[in-house]
Amino acid sequence: MEFSLLGPISVATGSGELALGPAKRRSVLALLLLQPNTTVPLEQLIDSLWEDEPPEHARTVVQGHVSRLRATLAEGGADAYGIELTTHGSAYLLRLPEELIDAHRFGELVALARPEAAPADAVPLLREALGLWRGPALTGTVTSPPFAAAAHALEERKLTAVEALARAHGALGEHEQAAAILYSAAVAHPLREGLIAALMRALFRTGRQSDALEWFHRTRRLLNEELGVDPGERLSGAYEEILRAEAADGRRSAAGSGARGQGRTGADPRAAAGRVPAQGGAVPAGKPGAEAATAAGGTRETSGRTGAAPRLLPRPPARFLGRGNQLASLTDALSDRTTGESPLAVVAGPAGVGKTACAVQWAHLHAADFPDGQLFADLRGFGEGDEAPPAEILRDFLLALGTPPERVPGSAQAASALFRSLVADRRLLVVLDNARGSAQVRPLLPGGPHCATVVTSRSRLDGLVATDCARPVGLQALGHEEGAALLGAMLGPERVAEDPAAARELVALCDGLPLALRAAAAQLTARPRWRLARLAAALRDERRRLALLSAEDSGIAAALRMSVARLSADDARLLSALATSADGHLNASVAAALAGYDPERTQDGLDRLAEMHLVDEEATDVYTISTLTQLFARDESGEAEPGSGAGGGD
């Protein structure tokens, strides 16, 4: 006879599982199994079974459940296993060998495993322990706080075992296995910082640096959005450890190159490796150039090919298609060396149009042109939390470039000066994603003529164009052919080819936005029997469209919400008024009439909405608002019909 707590509550015998009855009876058994060979007071059982005030006949109900459990166990042959359920006054005792309880066997196996001292022995022990789990702990019990707490405690023990198994694999050099084990647990527990930190280290040791850093930034955003806190010491420590390791690898590579060069030229190996003695102390504010680098104890760079070569780009975007003109425009803008300045391009467009994907795709295509490294940062300009302060991003950059943590300046001004001096002679690419405004970007710009910077934003960032000669690269929605090609890449060309008319309709219903099209493809991937026409029919219902165009943690509604959240109250009201337009086409006079604003106030508001790509100015005094933006603005203003935002079913 075996008792299971690590999944659905059950009792297994040689002839099958015993019929335990309703949830409260299973809950009585679970509570007795959680405290085996110990008397459990009747009052504790009552308090655990009823979350609210228990009924007057609660004692009778519990006594009835205990009586039925006793009979069920006896029918299953409990006596042969030394199992007895007895009454002791107003308490109950379940006497049994504890090894018959899966949670007890799990604990013993975990205790025997020594992942660091004896990893080869620990792996089979921990795998056997985790193999006892058949689902969420205490499944089938009532949903009261005592059972929730007990289930949580068991789940914590499981996660501890998962982390121990990953450490054992890591000690054996099996980092791929460690990453695979940690990945599933991290997806299920995205706010468990120690787990994410372990996953980051495992990914880094498999050579997947960009994936490791992506997990950090994803978790940092979740912590900020869900809990309003910053990463703790374990998560931040793993992040800085990875950045320092990358920098050290770069320095070792450079030193090796220098040593080989010395063999040919007789040069001083220290100079060839770009190393000079450290000078202690922090960078004084306003101390620019190489002088600032020396003051911070950094490396005085004399060649763009010396020092660390960080590779912080996210992985290339999956199924990236098209955008040939925009990629060519970026190449033209960032390859221009005629001015002697560090070239700068701004990729701007509406929410969901694929700005980040375009910038990252270009960066990967041209990474070889920047052998001294590629830096990437999410500036969080359009997120639920606060935007990233320049000092935070500069700290990450300086750590990646090999600056010891204790010598990173505390002020953004000093850190910016040190950053510019370190990269002055390097061939370095900087990608600044999701910027809110020009002021957030300027301290992060490198000054060296061999560096290049790509910024993405939903705003046009006219300030960077005016003061820093940024080259704008606009991104528009995909046309019918490009949108259908993206669907084909996501779903398989055969599925799209069988109904090209429906594919074109889907592109139109998604306003040609890649984010919306990818969400639509996710819906169809999850429903392989659906034809494209069936999803198109569902999307025609404007009350359901935004909900259907969402996929777990991403969706067009969430993206638009972040844009609208950055508007002033006046501009948000203007957008809501524009959403009532019948066809989405209007001029300033019509907009003023809809909003009840005077012409000057309306024109200023339209200009700001156009700068944020919430409306498009197609020609002088001709504005359009996309259908998805209209639907979102109507929902936000409370004008949607009941049922808006409800998720679609099968």
Salt bridges, closest charged atoms under 4 A:
GLU43 OE2 - ARG59 NH1 3.04
GLU84 OE1 - ARG95 NH1 3.22
GLU98 OE1 - HIS104 ND1 3.33
GLU108 OE2 - HIS104 NE2 3.26
GLU116 OE2 - ARG167 NE 2.52
GLU156 OE2 - HIS152 NE2 3.80
GLU156 OE1 - ARG192 NH1 2.73
GLU163 OE2 - ARG192 NE 3.26
GLU174 OE1 - HIS169 ND1 2.60
GLU176 OE1 - ARG208 NH1 4.00
ASP211 OD2 - ARG208 NE 3.21
ASP211 OD1 - ARG315 NH1 3.93
GLU240 OE1 - ARG244 NH1 3.74
GLU240 OE2 - ARG395 NH2 2.99
GLU241 OE1 - ARG201 NE 3.13
ASP249 OD1 - ARG252 NH2 2.27
GLU291 OE2 - LYS287 NZ 3.55
GLU301 OE2 - ARG426 NH2 2.75
ASP369 OD2 - HIS366 ND1 3.24
ASP378 OD2 - ARG221 NH1 2.95
GLU387 OE1 - ARG436 NH1 3.39
GLU392 OE2 - ARG220 NH1 2.59
GLU392 OE2 - ARG380 NH1 2.89
ASP462 OD2 - ARG460 NH2 3.03
ASP468 OD1 - ARG442 NE 3.35
GLU498 OE2 - ARG531 NH1 3.95
ASP499 OD2 - ARG531 NH2 3.93
GLU505 OE2 - ARG540 NE 2.61
ASP541 OD1 - ARG543 NE 3.14
GLU542 OE1 - ARG634 NH1 3.59
ASP570 OD1 - ARG573 NH2 2.35
ASP570 OD1 - ARG601 NH2 3.06
ASP571 OD2 - ARG608 NE 2.66
ASP650 OD1 - ARG527 NE 2.74
